[in-house]
Amino acid sequence: MKSFVISFLTTIVISAVMFVLFATSIIDISKIFPDNIFNNDSEENIVVLPNMLNLTADEAQQAVAEFDLKMMLEEEVTDKVQPGVIIKQFPLPGFKVLKGDAVKLTISKRDEDFEDDEFDDEDMFDEPGMDIVIETAITMPDLEELELNEAVIKLNDIGIDNITKDFESSDNAKKGYIIKYSPDFGEEIDNVDGVRLLISEGPSIKYATVPNLYNKSLTKAKQLIKNANLKVGKVTKVTDIDKGFDRIISQSIAKGKKVKQGTVINITLNGESEGDEW
């Protein structure tokens, strides 16, 4: 009998405590029993979470408001994406929640140590199809003793087509070959200032004045021709009694005329008897 009384009293106490807990909503009975026991319209309160990744904070706020949700926003420092973009979402897109529930969103934040222009530069290089171009200095190649066309090709190959060409006679460089160039070998160059080439026209043409050979002996005439850097040509012997014998009476090029050095001078010698050419 005693144990029965104890059990009965215990049941009454527990029932009273549970009644107080439910009545004061300390225990939410709707969380214990299925929704449809207390609310026949529970399906209308269920929301399938949309994907809010990559949205801005304002766009995300509009999305949660549209679905009658609450937004919990926190920031995370990252330099991989633009600041102010949603990079994390909990619960994940596609999960079901009740209207009025909170969605935790993480928004990207830029480190305060980053300068604005530094971030912009990084974004610029990250754009598809853009390459970082590092310009390297161009140095003058060695063009010594190259033929003109070879030198031009060598300059074109390194991006130089602004080439000025000057010509000058030279006894040391073959015709059409580089005598000298500017800037010098190894110096930095660019296509704005360009390159200047001095090209050989071949040996310079030197001139000599034809000496007066008239009435000179053959020996003297030959010496005069040689001294003028000219060459002795044919010596024709004739007989003219009106003129002195063993003397030059004519020359193939008139005295005083300017001719190229090495030009041949033919002469006529007056002798006592005509004979073959000397």
LOSE-113785 format. One record per residue (C-alpha): residue in three letters; y, x, z; residue number from 1. Coordinates in pm, 1 decimal, always signed. Layout:
residues N
<gutor r="ALA" Y="Y" X="X" Z="Z" k="NUM"/>
...
end
This chain:
residues 278
<gutor r="MET" Y="+0.0" X="+0.0" Z="+0.0" k="1"/>
<gutor r="LYS" Y="+231.7" X="+285.9" Z="+84.8" k="2"/>
<gutor r="SER" Y="+179.6" X="+459.4" Z="-252.8" k="3"/>
<gutor r="PHE" Y="+249.9" X="+136.2" Z="-435.6" k="4"/>
<gutor r="VAL" Y="+581.0" X="+97.0" Z="-260.5" k="5"/>
<gutor r="ILE" Y="+678.9" X="+456.4" Z="-344.0" k="6"/>
<gutor r="SER" Y="+591.1" X="+406.9" Z="-712.5" k="7"/>
<gutor r="PHE" Y="+781.9" X="+82.2" Z="-727.4" k="8"/>
<gutor r="LEU" Y="+1091.4" X="+228.7" Z="-571.6" k="9"/>
<gutor r="THR" Y="+1076.0" X="+532.9" Z="-800.2" k="10"/>
<gutor r="THR" Y="+1059.2" X="+308.1" Z="-1108.7" k="11"/>
<gutor r="ILE" Y="+1360.8" X="+110.0" Z="-992.0" k="12"/>
<gutor r="VAL" Y="+1564.6" X="+428.3" Z="-932.5" k="13"/>
<gutor r="ILE" Y="+1477.9" X="+576.9" Z="-1273.9" k="14"/>
<gutor r="SER" Y="+1558.6" X="+248.4" Z="-1449.1" k="15"/>
<gutor r="ALA" Y="+1892.2" X="+230.0" Z="-1270.7" k="16"/>
<gutor r="VAL" Y="+1980.0" X="+587.9" Z="-1366.2" k="17"/>
<gutor r="MET" Y="+1887.8" X="+533.2" Z="-1731.8" k="18"/>
<gutor r="PHE" Y="+2091.6" X="+213.6" Z="-1740.6" k="19"/>
<gutor r="VAL" Y="+2396.9" X="+398.6" Z="-1611.8" k="20"/>
<gutor r="LEU" Y="+2350.0" X="+682.4" Z="-1866.7" k="21"/>
<gutor r="PHE" Y="+2319.9" X="+442.6" Z="-2162.9" k="22"/>
<gutor r="ALA" Y="+2601.4" X="+222.6" Z="-2038.3" k="23"/>
<gutor r="THR" Y="+2841.9" X="+514.0" Z="-2004.1" k="24"/>
<gutor r="SER" Y="+2730.9" X="+658.8" Z="-2345.0" k="25"/>
<gutor r="ILE" Y="+2630.9" X="+983.5" Z="-2181.9" k="26"/>
<gutor r="ILE" Y="+2312.9" X="+938.4" Z="-2384.8" k="27"/>
<gutor r="ASP" Y="+2380.5" X="+802.2" Z="-2735.6" k="28"/>
<gutor r="ILE" Y="+2097.0" X="+562.9" Z="-2798.5" k="29"/>
<gutor r="SER" Y="+2171.3" X="+571.2" Z="-3173.2" k="30"/>
<gutor r="LYS" Y="+2065.4" X="+934.8" Z="-3180.2" k="31"/>
<gutor r="ILE" Y="+1729.1" X="+851.1" Z="-3028.4" k="32"/>
<gutor r="PHE" Y="+1627.5" X="+551.6" Z="-3236.4" k="33"/>
<gutor r="PRO" Y="+1646.5" X="+521.0" Z="-3618.2" k="34"/>
<gutor r="ASP" Y="+1987.7" X="+427.4" Z="-3760.8" k="35"/>
<gutor r="ASN" Y="+1863.8" X="+103.6" Z="-3913.3" k="36"/>
<gutor r="ILE" Y="+1778.7" X="-33.5" Z="-3569.3" k="37"/>
<gutor r="PHE" Y="+2148.3" X="-42.1" Z="-3478.7" k="38"/>
<gutor r="ASN" Y="+2321.0" X="-31.8" Z="-3815.1" k="39"/>
<gutor r="ASN" Y="+2182.6" X="-202.1" Z="-4123.0" k="40"/>
<gutor r="ASP" Y="+2450.2" X="-31.0" Z="-4340.0" k="41"/>
<gutor r="SER" Y="+2353.5" X="+334.1" Z="-4246.8" k="42"/>
<gutor r="GLU" Y="+2287.0" X="+432.7" Z="-4610.3" k="43"/>
<gutor r="GLU" Y="+2650.7" X="+371.3" Z="-4688.4" k="44"/>
<gutor r="ASN" Y="+2746.6" X="+634.6" Z="-4430.2" k="45"/>
<gutor r="ILE" Y="+2539.0" X="+909.7" Z="-4589.9" k="46"/>
<gutor r="VAL" Y="+2722.4" X="+1163.4" Z="-4807.6" k="47"/>
<gutor r="VAL" Y="+2566.7" X="+1422.9" Z="-5039.5" k="48"/>
<gutor r="LEU" Y="+2780.1" X="+1732.9" Z="-4999.0" k="49"/>
<gutor r="PRO" Y="+2956.3" X="+1844.7" Z="-5318.8" k="50"/>
<gutor r="ASN" Y="+2984.3" X="+2209.4" Z="-5422.2" k="51"/>
<gutor r="MET" Y="+3314.6" X="+2338.8" Z="-5289.0" k="52"/>
<gutor r="LEU" Y="+3256.4" X="+2707.9" Z="-5360.2" k="53"/>
<gutor r="ASN" Y="+3532.9" X="+2878.6" Z="-5562.6" k="54"/>
<gutor r="LEU" Y="+3776.2" X="+2595.6" Z="-5484.4" k="55"/>
<gutor r="THR" Y="+4112.4" X="+2662.5" Z="-5324.8" k="56"/>
<gutor r="ALA" Y="+4178.9" X="+2535.3" Z="-4973.2" k="57"/>
<gutor r="ASP" Y="+4388.1" X="+2247.5" Z="-5109.8" k="58"/>
<gutor r="GLU" Y="+4119.3" X="+2146.7" Z="-5357.6" k="59"/>
<gutor r="ALA" Y="+3854.3" X="+2160.9" Z="-5084.2" k="60"/>
<gutor r="GLN" Y="+4073.4" X="+1947.6" Z="-4856.5" k="61"/>
<gutor r="GLN" Y="+4098.9" X="+1682.6" Z="-5127.7" k="62"/>
<gutor r="ALA" Y="+3719.7" X="+1688.8" Z="-5174.2" k="63"/>
<gutor r="VAL" Y="+3634.6" X="+1640.0" Z="-4805.9" k="64"/>
<gutor r="ALA" Y="+3897.9" X="+1367.1" Z="-4771.7" k="65"/>
<gutor r="GLU" Y="+3747.1" X="+1184.8" Z="-5069.0" k="66"/>
<gutor r="PHE" Y="+3408.6" X="+1179.0" Z="-4896.0" k="67"/>
<gutor r="ASP" Y="+3552.8" X="+1091.8" Z="-4550.7" k="68"/>
<gutor r="LEU" Y="+3450.7" X="+1427.1" Z="-4409.4" k="69"/>
<gutor r="LYS" Y="+3626.0" X="+1674.3" Z="-4184.8" k="70"/>
<gutor r="MET" Y="+3694.8" X="+2035.5" Z="-4278.0" k="71"/>
<gutor r="MET" Y="+3659.4" X="+2335.9" Z="-4049.7" k="72"/>
<gutor r="LEU" Y="+3828.8" X="+2632.8" Z="-4220.0" k="73"/>
<gutor r="GLU" Y="+3785.0" X="+2998.8" Z="-4131.8" k="74"/>
<gutor r="GLU" Y="+3891.3" X="+3319.4" Z="-4311.6" k="75"/>
<gutor r="GLU" Y="+3694.2" X="+3625.2" Z="-4415.0" k="76"/>
<gutor r="VAL" Y="+3843.2" X="+3951.9" Z="-4540.6" k="77"/>
<gutor r="THR" Y="+3713.3" X="+4060.0" Z="-4882.4" k="78"/>
<gutor r="ASP" Y="+3847.6" X="+4248.9" Z="-5181.8" k="79"/>
<gutor r="LYS" Y="+3584.3" X="+4117.8" Z="-5424.3" k="80"/>
<gutor r="VAL" Y="+3758.9" X="+3791.6" Z="-5509.4" k="81"/>
<gutor r="GLN" Y="+4109.8" X="+3654.3" Z="-5518.1" k="82"/>
<gutor r="PRO" Y="+4248.1" X="+3547.2" Z="-5177.7" k="83"/>
<gutor r="GLY" Y="+4253.7" X="+3175.3" Z="-5093.7" k="84"/>
<gutor r="VAL" Y="+3916.2" X="+3087.6" Z="-5254.7" k="85"/>
<gutor r="ILE" Y="+3619.9" X="+2919.1" Z="-5081.8" k="86"/>
<gutor r="ILE" Y="+3337.6" X="+3175.6" Z="-5067.3" k="87"/>
<gutor r="LYS" Y="+3098.2" X="+3007.7" Z="-4817.3" k="88"/>
<gutor r="GLN" Y="+3003.0" X="+2648.8" Z="-4730.9" k="89"/>
<gutor r="PHE" Y="+2793.3" X="+2499.6" Z="-4449.7" k="90"/>
<gutor r="PRO" Y="+2601.0" X="+2276.7" Z="-4484.7" k="91"/>
<gutor r="LEU" Y="+2518.3" X="+2391.7" Z="-4836.0" k="92"/>
<gutor r="PRO" Y="+2596.4" X="+2183.2" Z="-5147.2" k="93"/>
<gutor r="GLY" Y="+2346.0" X="+1899.4" Z="-5193.2" k="94"/>
<gutor r="PHE" Y="+2272.8" X="+1850.1" Z="-4823.4" k="95"/>
<gutor r="LYS" Y="+2313.8" X="+1500.0" Z="-4678.1" k="96"/>
<gutor r="VAL" Y="+2556.2" X="+1437.4" Z="-4392.1" k="97"/>
<gutor r="LEU" Y="+2723.5" X="+1134.4" Z="-4236.6" k="98"/>
<gutor r="LYS" Y="+3077.9" X="+1033.3" Z="-4309.2" k="99"/>
<gutor r="GLY" Y="+3306.6" X="+1181.9" Z="-4048.7" k="100"/>
<gutor r="ASP" Y="+3093.3" X="+1493.7" Z="-4007.1" k="101"/>
<gutor r="ALA" Y="+3258.4" X="+1832.0" Z="-4034.0" k="102"/>
<gutor r="VAL" Y="+3198.1" X="+2080.2" Z="-4314.9" k="103"/>
<gutor r="LYS" Y="+3250.3" X="+2447.9" Z="-4236.7" k="104"/>
<gutor r="LEU" Y="+3424.0" X="+2634.8" Z="-4519.2" k="105"/>
<gutor r="THR" Y="+3501.1" X="+3007.6" Z="-4536.1" k="106"/>
<gutor r="ILE" Y="+3805.1" X="+3110.5" Z="-4738.5" k="107"/>
<gutor r="SER" Y="+3865.0" X="+3462.4" Z="-4874.6" k="108"/>
<gutor r="LYS" Y="+4145.1" X="+3668.2" Z="-4730.5" k="109"/>
<gutor r="ARG" Y="+4294.3" X="+3992.5" Z="-4851.5" k="110"/>
<gutor r="ASP" Y="+4324.2" X="+4284.1" Z="-4611.9" k="111"/>
<gutor r="GLU" Y="+4684.1" X="+4323.7" Z="-4501.5" k="112"/>
<gutor r="ASP" Y="+4662.8" X="+4696.2" Z="-4580.7" k="113"/>
<gutor r="PHE" Y="+4629.1" X="+4616.8" Z="-4953.3" k="114"/>
<gutor r="GLU" Y="+4953.1" X="+4611.7" Z="-5149.4" k="115"/>
<gutor r="ASP" Y="+5007.7" X="+4325.6" Z="-5391.5" k="116"/>
<gutor r="ASP" Y="+5041.1" X="+4553.0" Z="-5690.0" k="117"/>
<gutor r="GLU" Y="+4720.8" X="+4737.5" Z="-5599.0" k="118"/>
<gutor r="PHE" Y="+4523.3" X="+4412.7" Z="-5599.0" k="119"/>
<gutor r="ASP" Y="+4676.8" X="+4302.5" Z="-5925.7" k="120"/>
<gutor r="ASP" Y="+4580.4" X="+4632.7" Z="-6085.3" k="121"/>
<gutor r="GLU" Y="+4221.3" X="+4590.9" Z="-5974.6" k="122"/>
<gutor r="ASP" Y="+4211.6" X="+4238.0" Z="-6115.9" k="123"/>
<gutor r="MET" Y="+4347.2" X="+4362.3" Z="-6444.4" k="124"/>
<gutor r="PHE" Y="+4067.9" X="+4619.7" Z="-6476.6" k="125"/>
<gutor r="ASP" Y="+3806.6" X="+4359.9" Z="-6382.2" k="126"/>
<gutor r="GLU" Y="+3896.4" X="+4131.0" Z="-6672.0" k="127"/>
<gutor r="PRO" Y="+3616.1" X="+4102.3" Z="-6928.4" k="128"/>
<gutor r="GLY" Y="+3651.6" X="+4326.2" Z="-7228.9" k="129"/>
<gutor r="MET" Y="+3906.7" X="+4556.7" Z="-7066.9" k="130"/>
<gutor r="ASP" Y="+3833.7" X="+4926.0" Z="-7035.5" k="131"/>
<gutor r="ILE" Y="+4020.3" X="+5181.1" Z="-6834.0" k="132"/>
<gutor r="VAL" Y="+4159.7" X="+5432.0" Z="-7082.1" k="133"/>
<gutor r="ILE" Y="+4233.0" X="+5777.0" Z="-6948.6" k="134"/>
<gutor r="GLU" Y="+4442.8" X="+5975.4" Z="-7187.6" k="135"/>
<gutor r="THR" Y="+4355.8" X="+6343.2" Z="-7214.6" k="136"/>
<gutor r="ALA" Y="+4593.7" X="+6612.5" Z="-7332.4" k="137"/>
<gutor r="ILE" Y="+4559.8" X="+6735.5" Z="-7691.2" k="138"/>
<gutor r="THR" Y="+4584.6" X="+7109.0" Z="-7739.0" k="139"/>
<gutor r="MET" Y="+4668.7" X="+7294.7" Z="-8056.6" k="140"/>
<gutor r="PRO" Y="+4356.1" X="+7422.3" Z="-8236.4" k="141"/>
<gutor r="ASP" Y="+4334.5" X="+7766.0" Z="-8394.2" k="142"/>
<gutor r="LEU" Y="+4446.4" X="+7734.9" Z="-8757.6" k="143"/>
<gutor r="GLU" Y="+4471.7" X="+8106.7" Z="-8834.2" k="144"/>
<gutor r="GLU" Y="+4344.6" X="+8204.0" Z="-9181.3" k="145"/>
<gutor r="LEU" Y="+4247.8" X="+7845.2" Z="-9264.7" k="146"/>
<gutor r="GLU" Y="+4311.0" X="+7691.5" Z="-9605.0" k="147"/>
<gutor r="LEU" Y="+4568.0" X="+7409.8" Z="-9596.5" k="148"/>
<gutor r="ASN" Y="+4320.2" X="+7124.1" Z="-9646.8" k="149"/>
<gutor r="GLU" Y="+4090.6" X="+7262.4" Z="-9376.3" k="150"/>
<gutor r="ALA" Y="+4382.0" X="+7283.0" Z="-9132.5" k="151"/>
<gutor r="VAL" Y="+4492.8" X="+6925.2" Z="-9207.4" k="152"/>
<gutor r="ILE" Y="+4139.3" X="+6789.2" Z="-9153.9" k="153"/>
<gutor r="LYS" Y="+4112.5" X="+6976.7" Z="-8824.4" k="154"/>
<gutor r="LEU" Y="+4441.1" X="+6823.4" Z="-8703.6" k="155"/>
<gutor r="ASN" Y="+4347.9" X="+6473.7" Z="-8822.8" k="156"/>
<gutor r="ASP" Y="+4021.3" X="+6494.4" Z="-8628.1" k="157"/>
<gutor r="ILE" Y="+4217.1" X="+6522.2" Z="-8300.4" k="158"/>
<gutor r="GLY" Y="+4460.2" X="+6242.7" Z="-8392.0" k="159"/>
<gutor r="ILE" Y="+4748.1" X="+6445.4" Z="-8540.8" k="160"/>
<gutor r="ASP" Y="+4878.5" X="+6331.0" Z="-8879.3" k="161"/>
<gutor r="ASN" Y="+5247.7" X="+6408.3" Z="-8830.5" k="162"/>
<gutor r="ILE" Y="+5237.6" X="+6739.8" Z="-9016.5" k="163"/>
<gutor r="THR" Y="+5536.8" X="+6921.1" Z="-9168.5" k="164"/>
<gutor r="LYS" Y="+5453.7" X="+7171.0" Z="-9443.9" k="165"/>
<gutor r="ASP" Y="+5671.1" X="+7466.4" Z="-9544.3" k="166"/>
<gutor r="PHE" Y="+5587.3" X="+7721.3" Z="-9811.9" k="167"/>
<gutor r="GLU" Y="+5664.9" X="+8091.4" Z="-9832.9" k="168"/>
<gutor r="SER" Y="+5548.6" X="+8383.7" Z="-10040.6" k="169"/>
<gutor r="SER" Y="+5327.7" X="+8632.8" Z="-9861.3" k="170"/>
<gutor r="ASP" Y="+5169.9" X="+8961.8" Z="-9952.5" k="171"/>
<gutor r="ASN" Y="+4918.9" X="+8927.4" Z="-9667.0" k="172"/>
<gutor r="ALA" Y="+4794.8" X="+8566.5" Z="-9690.6" k="173"/>
<gutor r="LYS" Y="+4619.1" X="+8414.1" Z="-9988.8" k="174"/>
<gutor r="LYS" Y="+4793.1" X="+8138.2" Z="-10175.1" k="175"/>
<gutor r="GLY" Y="+4735.6" X="+7800.9" Z="-10004.3" k="176"/>
<gutor r="TYR" Y="+4638.9" X="+7953.0" Z="-9668.9" k="177"/>
<gutor r="ILE" Y="+4813.6" X="+7920.1" Z="-9332.6" k="178"/>
<gutor r="ILE" Y="+5056.9" X="+8200.4" Z="-9251.8" k="179"/>
<gutor r="LYS" Y="+5159.8" X="+8061.1" Z="-8911.5" k="180"/>
<gutor r="TYR" Y="+5196.2" X="+7729.9" Z="-8728.8" k="181"/>
<gutor r="SER" Y="+5386.3" X="+7564.8" Z="-8446.5" k="182"/>
<gutor r="PRO" Y="+5318.3" X="+7487.7" Z="-8160.0" k="183"/>
<gutor r="ASP" Y="+5105.2" X="+7792.1" Z="-8091.2" k="184"/>
<gutor r="PHE" Y="+4730.4" X="+7786.1" Z="-8037.6" k="185"/>
<gutor r="GLY" Y="+4633.5" X="+7630.0" Z="-7700.6" k="186"/>
<gutor r="GLU" Y="+4965.4" X="+7453.6" Z="-7636.8" k="187"/>
<gutor r="GLU" Y="+4978.7" X="+7078.1" Z="-7573.2" k="188"/>
<gutor r="ILE" Y="+5073.4" X="+6867.3" Z="-7876.2" k="189"/>
<gutor r="ASP" Y="+5123.4" X="+6500.4" Z="-7957.7" k="190"/>
<gutor r="ASN" Y="+5166.7" X="+6297.8" Z="-8274.3" k="191"/>
<gutor r="VAL" Y="+5529.8" X="+6217.5" Z="-8196.1" k="192"/>
<gutor r="ASP" Y="+5656.7" X="+6574.7" Z="-8223.2" k="193"/>
<gutor r="GLY" Y="+5381.3" X="+6666.2" Z="-8466.6" k="194"/>
<gutor r="VAL" Y="+5283.6" X="+7006.7" Z="-8605.1" k="195"/>
<gutor r="ARG" Y="+5462.2" X="+7243.9" Z="-8844.8" k="196"/>
<gutor r="LEU" Y="+5264.0" X="+7456.2" Z="-9089.7" k="197"/>
<gutor r="LEU" Y="+5383.3" X="+7752.8" Z="-9297.2" k="198"/>
<gutor r="ILE" Y="+5167.4" X="+7794.9" Z="-9607.2" k="199"/>
<gutor r="SER" Y="+5142.8" X="+8099.9" Z="-9830.5" k="200"/>
<gutor r="GLU" Y="+5254.9" X="+8080.7" Z="-10193.3" k="201"/>
<gutor r="GLY" Y="+5075.2" X="+8406.6" Z="-10258.4" k="202"/>
<gutor r="PRO" Y="+5228.8" X="+8749.9" Z="-10305.8" k="203"/>
<gutor r="SER" Y="+5602.0" X="+8744.3" Z="-10357.6" k="204"/>
<gutor r="ILE" Y="+5717.5" X="+8804.5" Z="-10717.4" k="205"/>
<gutor r="LYS" Y="+5905.8" X="+9135.2" Z="-10741.9" k="206"/>
<gutor r="TYR" Y="+6128.4" X="+9220.6" Z="-11028.5" k="207"/>
<gutor r="ALA" Y="+6230.4" X="+9548.5" Z="-11192.6" k="208"/>
<gutor r="THR" Y="+6513.3" X="+9644.6" Z="-11424.3" k="209"/>
<gutor r="VAL" Y="+6400.1" X="+9792.2" Z="-11755.9" k="210"/>
<gutor r="PRO" Y="+6545.0" X="+10143.8" Z="-11787.5" k="211"/>
<gutor r="ASN" Y="+6723.1" X="+10281.4" Z="-12096.2" k="212"/>
<gutor r="LEU" Y="+6460.8" X="+10484.9" Z="-12281.1" k="213"/>
<gutor r="TYR" Y="+6659.4" X="+10550.3" Z="-12598.5" k="214"/>
<gutor r="ASN" Y="+6685.0" X="+10914.4" Z="-12703.6" k="215"/>
<gutor r="LYS" Y="+6463.4" X="+11023.1" Z="-12414.3" k="216"/>
<gutor r="SER" Y="+6170.0" X="+11254.7" Z="-12459.2" k="217"/>
<gutor r="LEU" Y="+5827.2" X="+11099.2" Z="-12433.7" k="218"/>
<gutor r="THR" Y="+5767.4" X="+11268.9" Z="-12100.6" k="219"/>
<gutor r="LYS" Y="+6100.9" X="+11152.7" Z="-11961.9" k="220"/>
<gutor r="ALA" Y="+6048.9" X="+10795.9" Z="-12089.4" k="221"/>
<gutor r="LYS" Y="+5709.2" X="+10770.2" Z="-11921.6" k="222"/>
<gutor r="GLN" Y="+5856.1" X="+10892.8" Z="-11594.6" k="223"/>
<gutor r="LEU" Y="+6140.3" X="+10635.5" Z="-11609.3" k="224"/>
<gutor r="ILE" Y="+5894.6" X="+10351.7" Z="-11675.2" k="225"/>
<gutor r="LYS" Y="+5676.3" X="+10456.3" Z="-11382.4" k="226"/>
<gutor r="ASN" Y="+5972.9" X="+10489.7" Z="-11146.2" k="227"/>
<gutor r="ALA" Y="+6074.2" X="+10130.9" Z="-11226.9" k="228"/>
<gutor r="ASN" Y="+5726.3" X="+10004.1" Z="-11130.9" k="229"/>
<gutor r="LEU" Y="+5654.0" X="+9919.4" Z="-11492.3" k="230"/>
<gutor r="LYS" Y="+5367.7" X="+10025.4" Z="-11715.5" k="231"/>
<gutor r="VAL" Y="+5367.3" X="+10234.6" Z="-12031.9" k="232"/>
<gutor r="GLY" Y="+5224.5" X="+10043.0" Z="-12325.3" k="233"/>
<gutor r="LYS" Y="+5168.3" X="+10155.3" Z="-12681.9" k="234"/>
<gutor r="VAL" Y="+5344.7" X="+10466.9" Z="-12806.5" k="235"/>
<gutor r="THR" Y="+5403.6" X="+10441.6" Z="-13181.7" k="236"/>
<gutor r="LYS" Y="+5504.0" X="+10756.8" Z="-13373.0" k="237"/>
<gutor r="VAL" Y="+5738.7" X="+10723.8" Z="-13675.0" k="238"/>
<gutor r="THR" Y="+5957.3" X="+10957.8" Z="-13883.0" k="239"/>
<gutor r="ASP" Y="+6324.7" X="+10883.5" Z="-13923.0" k="240"/>
<gutor r="ILE" Y="+6524.2" X="+11181.9" Z="-14055.5" k="241"/>
<gutor r="ASP" Y="+6848.2" X="+11017.4" Z="-13947.8" k="242"/>
<gutor r="LYS" Y="+6750.5" X="+11042.3" Z="-13584.0" k="243"/>
<gutor r="GLY" Y="+6649.2" X="+11322.0" Z="-13356.5" k="244"/>
<gutor r="PHE" Y="+6286.3" X="+11421.4" Z="-13354.3" k="245"/>
<gutor r="ASP" Y="+6061.8" X="+11393.9" Z="-13047.6" k="246"/>
<gutor r="ARG" Y="+6287.8" X="+11125.1" Z="-12904.5" k="247"/>
<gutor r="ILE" Y="+6236.1" X="+10758.1" Z="-12819.1" k="248"/>
<gutor r="ILE" Y="+6417.7" X="+10550.3" Z="-13076.4" k="249"/>
<gutor r="SER" Y="+6314.2" X="+10196.8" Z="-12962.9" k="250"/>
<gutor r="GLN" Y="+6153.9" X="+10005.5" Z="-12673.1" k="251"/>
<gutor r="SER" Y="+5978.2" X="+9666.0" Z="-12665.1" k="252"/>
<gutor r="ILE" Y="+6201.9" X="+9522.2" Z="-12390.7" k="253"/>
<gutor r="ALA" Y="+6573.8" X="+9584.3" Z="-12394.0" k="254"/>
<gutor r="LYS" Y="+6731.1" X="+9800.7" Z="-12128.7" k="255"/>
<gutor r="GLY" Y="+6880.1" X="+9621.1" Z="-11826.7" k="256"/>
<gutor r="LYS" Y="+6650.8" X="+9316.3" Z="-11849.6" k="257"/>
<gutor r="LYS" Y="+6486.3" X="+9186.7" Z="-11528.8" k="258"/>
<gutor r="VAL" Y="+6107.6" X="+9162.7" Z="-11557.8" k="259"/>
<gutor r="LYS" Y="+5815.5" X="+9136.9" Z="-11313.7" k="260"/>
<gutor r="GLN" Y="+5697.5" X="+9462.7" Z="-11172.3" k="261"/>
<gutor r="GLY" Y="+5395.9" X="+9587.2" Z="-11366.6" k="262"/>
<gutor r="THR" Y="+5524.8" X="+9458.5" Z="-11700.6" k="263"/>
<gutor r="VAL" Y="+5411.5" X="+9669.7" Z="-11996.8" k="264"/>
<gutor r="ILE" Y="+5679.8" X="+9852.4" Z="-12201.3" k="265"/>
<gutor r="ASN" Y="+5590.2" X="+9964.2" Z="-12555.0" k="266"/>
<gutor r="ILE" Y="+5793.1" X="+10251.4" Z="-12703.8" k="267"/>
<gutor r="THR" Y="+5848.1" X="+10418.1" Z="-13042.1" k="268"/>
<gutor r="LEU" Y="+5869.6" X="+10798.6" Z="-13073.9" k="269"/>
<gutor r="ASN" Y="+6044.3" X="+10967.3" Z="-13370.7" k="270"/>
<gutor r="GLY" Y="+5848.3" X="+11268.5" Z="-13500.4" k="271"/>
<gutor r="GLU" Y="+5856.5" X="+11502.7" Z="-13794.4" k="272"/>
<gutor r="SER" Y="+5554.3" X="+11334.1" Z="-13947.2" k="273"/>
<gutor r="GLU" Y="+5420.9" X="+10983.1" Z="-13894.7" k="274"/>
<gutor r="GLY" Y="+5085.8" X="+10954.4" Z="-13721.1" k="275"/>
<gutor r="ASP" Y="+4863.3" X="+10728.6" Z="-13515.6" k="276"/>
<gutor r="GLU" Y="+4975.1" X="+10559.5" Z="-13198.8" k="277"/>
<gutor r="TRP" Y="+4968.3" X="+10776.3" Z="-12891.2" k="278"/>
end
